[in-house]
Amino acid sequence: MGPRDAVTLPKLEQAQKDFQSQREKYQRIRDDLSVKVKLLEENKVRFQFFLSLPFAHVPLMLQLSILLTI
């Protein structure tokens, strides 16, 4: 790294703040995404379970909601 003088030191500090801010934003988005993926996987398992049932044993409202989501 170059010399740390009165001009470069504030720029370095600002760059470090910007980096930390972007890192925190990335981590929040990553955490949110992992929660969403987990929920999608849980819903997929439930949906596959309902599809494996004979349709006659599934209540009518549930049949309609399944058909509407396809």
DRENDO-1510 file (C-alpha; in Angstrom, 1 decimal, always signed):
<recs>
REC; n; res; u; v; w
REC; 1; MET; +0.0; +0.0; +0.0 .
REC; 2; GLY; +1.2; +3.5; -0.7 .
REC; 3; PRO; +2.2; +6.2; +1.8 .
REC; 4; ARG; -0.4; +7.2; +4.4 .
REC; 5; ASP; -0.5; +11.0; +4.4 .
REC; 6; ALA; -3.1; +13.6; +5.0 .
REC; 7; VAL; -4.7; +13.0; +1.6 .
REC; 8; THR; -4.7; +9.2; +1.4 .
REC; 9; LEU; -5.7; +8.4; +5.1 .
REC; 10; PRO; -9.2; +9.8; +4.9 .
REC; 11; LYS; -9.8; +8.1; +1.5 .
REC; 12; LEU; -8.6; +4.8; +3.1 .
REC; 13; GLU; -10.9; +5.2; +6.0 .
REC; 14; GLN; -13.8; +6.0; +3.7 .
REC; 15; ALA; -13.1; +3.0; +1.6 .
REC; 16; GLN; -13.0; +0.8; +4.7 .
REC; 17; LYS; -16.4; +2.2; +5.8 .
REC; 18; ASP; -17.9; +1.6; +2.4 .
REC; 19; PHE; -16.5; -1.9; +2.3 .
REC; 20; GLN; -18.0; -2.7; +5.7 .
REC; 21; SER; -21.3; -1.2; +4.8 .
REC; 22; GLN; -21.5; -3.3; +1.6 .
REC; 23; ARG; -20.4; -6.4; +3.4 .
REC; 24; GLU; -23.2; -6.0; +6.0 .
REC; 25; LYS; -25.8; -5.4; +3.2 .
REC; 26; TYR; -24.6; -8.5; +1.4 .
REC; 27; GLN; -24.8; -10.6; +4.6 .
REC; 28; ARG; -28.4; -9.4; +5.3 .
REC; 29; ILE; -29.4; -10.3; +1.7 .
REC; 30; ARG; -27.7; -13.6; +2.0 .
REC; 31; ASP; -29.4; -14.4; +5.3 .
REC; 32; ASP; -32.8; -13.4; +3.9 .
REC; 33; LEU; -32.3; -15.5; +0.8 .
REC; 34; SER; -31.3; -18.6; +2.9 .
REC; 35; VAL; -34.6; -18.2; +4.9 .
REC; 36; LYS; -36.6; -18.0; +1.7 .
REC; 37; VAL; -34.9; -21.0; +0.1 .
REC; 38; LYS; -35.6; -23.0; +3.3 .
REC; 39; LEU; -39.3; -22.0; +3.2 .
REC; 40; LEU; -39.5; -22.9; -0.5 .
REC; 41; GLU; -38.0; -26.4; +0.2 .
REC; 42; GLU; -40.5; -26.9; +3.1 .
REC; 43; ASN; -43.4; -26.0; +0.8 .
REC; 44; LYS; -42.1; -28.2; -1.9 .
REC; 45; VAL; -42.1; -31.2; +0.5 .
REC; 46; ARG; -45.6; -30.4; +1.6 .
REC; 47; PHE; -46.8; -29.9; -2.0 .
REC; 48; GLN; -45.3; -33.2; -3.1 .
REC; 49; PHE; -47.0; -34.9; -0.1 .
REC; 50; PHE; -50.4; -33.5; -1.1 .
REC; 51; LEU; -49.8; -34.6; -4.7 .
REC; 52; SER; -49.1; -38.1; -3.6 .
REC; 53; LEU; -52.5; -38.3; -1.9 .
REC; 54; PRO; -55.6; -39.6; -3.8 .
REC; 55; PHE; -57.5; -36.5; -4.6 .
REC; 56; ALA; -60.7; -37.8; -3.1 .
REC; 57; HIS; -59.2; -37.7; +0.4 .
REC; 58; VAL; -58.1; -34.1; +0.1 .
REC; 59; PRO; -60.7; -31.5; +1.2 .
REC; 60; LEU; -62.3; -29.4; -1.5 .
REC; 61; MET; -60.8; -26.1; -0.4 .
REC; 62; LEU; -57.4; -27.6; -0.4 .
REC; 63; GLN; -57.9; -29.1; -3.8 .
REC; 64; LEU; -58.8; -25.6; -5.1 .
REC; 65; SER; -55.8; -24.0; -3.5 .
REC; 66; ILE; -53.5; -26.6; -5.0 .
REC; 67; LEU; -55.0; -26.2; -8.4 .
REC; 68; LEU; -54.7; -22.4; -8.2 .
REC; 69; THR; -51.0; -22.6; -7.3 .
REC; 70; ILE; -50.1; -24.8; -10.3 .
</recs>
